[in-house]
Structure formats: structure tokens, C-alpha cells
Amino acid sequence: MTRNIIAVDPFRCRIWEDHCRMEEHISEESCKAEIESFIRQGQLIPALGRPLPPNPAHDVELIFGARRLFVARTLKVPLLVELREISDQEAILALEIENQHREDISPYERGRCYDRWLKRHHFASQDELAQALGISPAHVSRLLTLARLPTVVVGAFRQPADICETWAQKLYEAWQDPGQRTNMARRARTLAGKSAKPEAPHVYETLLGGARRATSGTAQFRDEVVTGNNGTALFRVSYRRDTIALMLPAKALTSRSLRQVKTLLIGFFQDEIAQGLDSKQKPAHRPHEPIQHQHDDSHHAD
């Protein structure tokens, strides 16, 4: 199929209201690499847009390409746009495909996008959205949790894009606990008021550190870092109320080694079931001694 790519006046374009970019965080500083690329090589990849009915302000509505639009306006050069006649549903699918291939779209932006699509009834439920986009419902849930963090918590970070997807649940749970919220909000405002904000992992630990102290003297569920004989961190065991999760470093695992881990776990649980263990037996021990937390690039083994 022939693509209809045209050069348009960037000031005659508007961004689709259901796009994913946070326009308030698009600036010359954040688009420095794109500006340099435009100057050296021109626009290499067109934006995607659809024609608008005749009106005095705009001719094209961009489905994606907000940063390219900003650069074209900054340099006062025409914007290359692939024009298509597409519905909102088709636009969402095209946008999601684009986002999956871009490293600079943040989990927070995607989560806000999913939240907006649900509120505007593009999808009837989270499950329907997940099915349409070809991603797991759990992934959608994590991104929505991230997007629904309160403004005061988000503002503690240098920018929303710094918040990791895997941090969302703990931050949200801490905020939902009335006993933790006051201290967490106070720490968030203190961090937000700093002229030079700390790195994102430090902000995350500070926010949750306040929450942990607020629950001192009560039962807590901690993570345990399992180390080898030489002291190297190998993997993490995360204790929760009814479950225990093993978090394995993705960089250390091949497809073959992950299959071996799964096979070992399958064999273990099958043996336990064969021995007649049931839910009335004593649960796995949860450590109460202080555990030294270590940062790594671990991920859940699903």
C-alpha cells in the first residue's frame, strides 16, 4: 500500500487529545538529540496524522509525533506527516505499536494514556484494553497503578519519566495506608522543594523509608537478598502476606536457564503435593531480623 507522506506547516498541526506524550515535559533540552538530528539529516521518520475538516486553525491532527512537531516548530521547518483516514480505535493501535518501539516513551506516560482511554470509553475494561493491545492484564494494571499515583508523590521525582514501573505498587500501597500517608506526603514535599533533586532510586527509597518507619513495631514483609559464597547478590526473595516471589536478575538468565529454574520449581511443588501438604500446615518462615537491602536489576520470574 502506498503511503501518503506530505510536508505540512507544523503550526497548522494539532496533537490528538488521546496521545501519550506529556507536552509540559517536551522542551529544547529534552529534544536536544532530535533537534541536532533534524539539523544534520532532516526528519528521518514521519509523524502519523489524519486530515481535519476545514477550519481556520489546523489542517492535520497528529496521532503521534509530538516531539517531532516541537522540533519542526522550533526550527521553523516543514513537518513530514503520513496522512491516513483512521478511526480512534485504529489510531490507538497505531500509537501503541509506535510506543512499543520507542525507548523514550516512559511507563508513566503509557499508564496515563491507558487511564485516559478507559475514562473516555475507548475500551470497556482493562481486560479488553489488554487484549486489544496484545499485552498482559497484569502489565496494564501496573501501568495504571503508576499513572494513578498522587501528584505530590510524582512531584518528588525530577520528572515522571524517572519512576520505574516496578515501583508503582509499593508507592501506591503506601499512599493508600492512612497510617503512612502523612509521613510520605511530608517527605515527598521536602524532596520536591530541593533545588537539586536526588536520583530516582534515592527518591523512591526515601518515600518508602518514611512509610517503613511509620509501621515500626508491626508485622512487616521484607525482601531478602540471597548471596553466593563470595557475597555476590544472586537473587531476591520477596515476602508478602500470602505469597513469596522470587526475583531473578534478567541479565544473568538465558532462556535455557530460565526453563531449568521452572523445571526445578515444578518438580518441587509436585513432590510437596504428593506428600499431602495442605494449607493448614505452617507457612514458610518470614525473617524478622534486619535485612540489608541491595539494589539490583532483578525482575519477577513469571
N, C-alpha and C positions, 0 to 999 in steps of 0.2 A: 504494500500500500504506500502510495506517495505521501510524504509528509509535507504539510503546508507550513513552511517556515518563512516568516516575514520579519522585516526590521520595522519597529514601531517607535514612536516618540515615548520615552519612558514616563513622561509627565502626563500622558494620556492613558496610563495603565493604573488599575487599582488592584489591591490584593483581595482575593476571596476571603470572606469573613471566617470561613472554616479551615483556613490554612493553619500550619503548625508553628510557624516562627513567632517568637516574641519580638515584635518590632521595636520595643523600647530598648532591647539589647543589641540592635543592629546599628553599628557605628563605623566610622572610618577606622578606628582601632581594631574592632572585631573583624572587619572586612579588609584588613591590610593586604593579606595574601591575594585576595580576589582582585583588588584594585591594581596591584602590581602585575598580575596575570593579564588583566584587561589591557593594560598599557603595553605590555610586551607582545602579546599574542592575539589580542582581541577576545571576544566572547566565544569560547570553545563549545559550550553546551547551551542550547536554547532553553528558555523558560517554557512552561506549558500554560496556555491561556485559552479562553473561549471568547468569541465576539459578543459584545454587548449591544442591545438595541440602541439606536441613535440617541445620544444625549450630549449636552454641552460640556460635560466634564471628562468622560472617559470613553474609550473605544474598546478596551480589552480588559477582561478580568483574569488575573493570574492565579492559577491553581497552585503552582509552586514556582519559586524563583525570586523570593523576597530579597535575598542578598544580592542577586544579580541586578534586580531593579534598583536597589540602593546604589550600587556601583555605577550603573549606567546614568543615574541622575547626578551622582557626584561628579562624574567625568563629562557629563553633558554629551553623551553619545547615544546612538540608537540602540534599542534592546532587541535582541533576536528572540522571537517567540514562535513556538509551534502552536498554531491555531487548530482547535478541534471543537466540534459541536458535541459536548458531553453533558450528561446529567450530573447531579450532585453525587449519586452513588458511584458513577464511573470516575468522577473526579477524586473521590475518597480513595478508591483502589489505586488510581494512578499516583496519588500523593503518597500512599503507603509504600508502594514499590520504590518510588524515589527516595523516601526516607530510609528504607532498609539498606540502600546502597550508599548512604552518606554517613560519614563518621561524625560530622559536626552538628547533627541534629541530636539534641540531648534527650535522655529519658524523661525529664521533666516536661519538655515541650511536647513530646509524643503523648504523655499522660494527659496533659491539658487538652490536647486535641481530641483524644478519645472521650474525655469527660464532656467536651462541648458537643461532640457528635451524638452522644447519648441524650444530652439535655435537649438537643434540637430534633430528637426523634428520627435521626437517620437510621438508627438501629433500635430494635425493641428491647434488647437486653445486652448484657455483657457477653453472654454466650454467643448471641447472634453476631455481634461485632467480631469476636474472636474467630468464629467460623468464616466470616466474610473475608477477613484479612489473612487467614491461614496461620494464625498463631494460637498458642495455648490460652485457655481461660485464665490460668494462673498468672501468665505473663501480663495479660490485660489487667488483672486485679492488682498486681504490683505497681503497674504504671499509674493506675487510677488512684491508688493509695498515695503515691508520690505526689500526684497533681493536687490532691486534696489536703496537703499539709497546710497549716495556717500561715498567713503572711508573715507573722512575727518569726516563725521558725525559718522560713525560706530566706527572709531578710538577713539572717545571721551569717549566711554564706556570701562570698564575694559576688556570685551570680547563681541563679537557679540551676544552670547547666552543670555546676560543680557537685550537685547532690547525686550520689550514686543510687541506682535503682534498688540495690540490695539493702540500703539504709532505711528505705521508706517505712517498712512495717514497724521497726523498733521505734522510730521517731513518732509515728502516728499513735502507737500503743501508749507510749509515754505521755503524749499530749492528752490522750483521752482519759487518763487516770487523774481524777481531781487532786489526789494527793501529791502528784508530781508536777502538775501543770504550772503552778505559781513559780516554783524554782526554775523550771525550764524556760518559762517566758522571761524571767528576770535575766537569766544567763544569755538568752537569745538577744535581748535588747542591749546588753552590755557588749556582746560581740558585734552587733550591728553598728554600735556607736564608735567603734575603733576606726581610726583614720587608715590604719593598715591592717586589714583583716587577716587572720591566720589562714593556713592551708586548710582545705576542706576536711581532711581526716581529723585534724585537731578540733575544728568546729563541731564535727559530729560527736567526737568523744566528750567534748566539754558539755554539750547539750545533754547527752545521756549520762554523763558523770553526775550532773546535778540530780537527775532522776534516780540514779542508783543510791545516792546519799539520802534522798527523801524516803527510801524504803528500807533504810538500815534497821536491823532488828526483826525484819520479817523474812519469810522464805523467799529466796531469790534463785533464779535459774541462770546459771553461768555457762560460759563457754570454756572448754578445756582444750588447750593446745597440746597435742601429743608429739613428743620429740623422739628422735633416734638416740642411739648410744653416744653420739658425739654432740648432742644438744641441738641439732638442727630440727626446726619445726617441720613435721611431716604432714599432719592434717589436724583438723579441729573437730571436736565433739561438742555439739550444741544441745544443751538440756532444756527442754520445755516441760510444761505441765504434764502433757500426755504423750509426748513423743521425744525421741532422741534423733538428731540429724547429724550425719557425717558430712563434713565439708572438706572436699579434696581439692588440692591445687590443680587447676586445669592444665597448667603448663607442664606439669610432671606426668600427666596421663596421656597415653595413646589409646586409640580405640581398642586395641588388644588388651591393654592392662585394665581398662575400664570393664571390659567383658569378664576378665578374671575376677575383679572385685565383686561384680554382680553374681557370678557363679558361686563364689565363696559365701556370700550372704544368703543366696537361695539355699545352698546346702545346709547352712547353719539353721535357718528358720524351719526347714523341712525336718531336720533332726529334732529340733525343740518341739515341734508339733507332734512328731512321732512319739516323743517321750511323755505326751499328755499334759504339757504345760497349759495352764489356762489363766484367765485374767485375775483369778483370786490369789495367785502367787505373788510373792514380794516383788515390787518393781525394782528396776535397776538402780543401783546406788547413785545418788547425785552428790557430788563432792560439796562439802561445806567449807573446806579450807580455802584461803585466798588463792586465786589462780592468776598467774602473771599473764596478762593479755598481750598477744603479739599480733602485729599487723601482717597480713599476707594477702595474696591474690586468690584466696580459696573460693570455691563455688560449691553449691549443693550438688551432690551426686544424685541425679534424678533417675 
